[in-house]
Amino acid sequence: SRSKGKVKDKAQHAVILDKQTSEKLYKDVQSFRLVTVATLVDRMKINGSLARRCIKDLEEKGLIRPVVQHSKMQIYS
């Protein structure tokens, strides 16, 4: 039998973007030196797929621009 280790609490990240989070995102994103899916997940407490959608949205609005565009990793500033 497997020993049960501590069960880590799953991070409660938002799956949908509410008005408050999106306003915070638009305001704060200008101060981020680096914008990646991971930084948005970490700072905005949203999940990865939502972070990717946000990044696409921010890029279309011209708030961020791509620095490195790789199949796995998009880095913006």
C-alpha positions in Angstrom: 0.0 0.0 0.0 1.1 3.5 -0.6 1.8 5.8 2.2 -0.3 8.9 2.1 1.8 12.0 2.3 0.4 15.4 3.2 -2.3 16.3 0.7 -1.3 19.7 -0.6 -4.2 22.1 -0.8 -5.0 22.8 -4.3 -4.6 26.4 -5.1 -8.0 28.1 -5.6 -7.4 29.9 -8.8 -10.2 31.6 -10.7 -11.4 29.9 -13.8 -13.4 32.9 -15.1 -12.2 36.5 -15.2 -14.5 38.7 -13.2 -14.6 42.5 -13.6 -12.5 43.1 -10.6 -9.7 40.8 -11.7 -9.7 42.1 -15.3 -9.5 45.7 -14.1 -6.6 44.8 -11.8 -4.9 43.0 -14.6 -5.1 45.9 -17.0 -3.9 48.3 -14.3 -1.1 46.1 -13.0 0.2 44.6 -16.3 2.0 47.9 -17.2 4.2 47.5 -14.1 5.2 43.9 -14.8 8.6 43.8 -16.4 7.8 40.3 -17.6 4.5 38.8 -18.6 4.2 35.1 -19.0 1.4 32.6 -18.3 3.2 31.7 -15.0 3.5 35.3 -13.8 -0.2 35.9 -14.4 -1.2 32.7 -12.7 1.0 33.6 -9.7 0.0 37.3 -9.4 -3.6 37.2 -10.5 -4.6 33.9 -8.9 -6.1 32.6 -12.2 -5.6 29.3 -13.9 -3.3 28.7 -16.8 -5.8 28.6 -19.7 -7.4 31.8 -18.4 -3.9 33.4 -18.2 -3.3 32.4 -21.9 -6.5 34.0 -22.9 -5.7 37.2 -20.9 -2.3 37.4 -22.6 -3.9 37.1 -26.1 -6.4 39.8 -25.1 -3.7 42.1 -23.7 -1.7 41.7 -26.8 -4.6 42.5 -29.1 -5.3 45.6 -27.0 -1.6 46.6 -27.4 -0.9 46.6 -23.7 1.9 44.1 -24.0 4.2 43.0 -26.8 5.8 39.7 -27.5 9.5 39.4 -26.7 10.0 35.7 -27.3 7.4 33.6 -29.1 8.0 29.9 -28.8 5.6 27.1 -29.2 5.7 26.3 -25.5 6.5 29.7 -24.0 5.3 33.1 -24.8 7.2 35.9 -23.1 5.9 39.5 -23.2 6.8 42.8 -21.7 
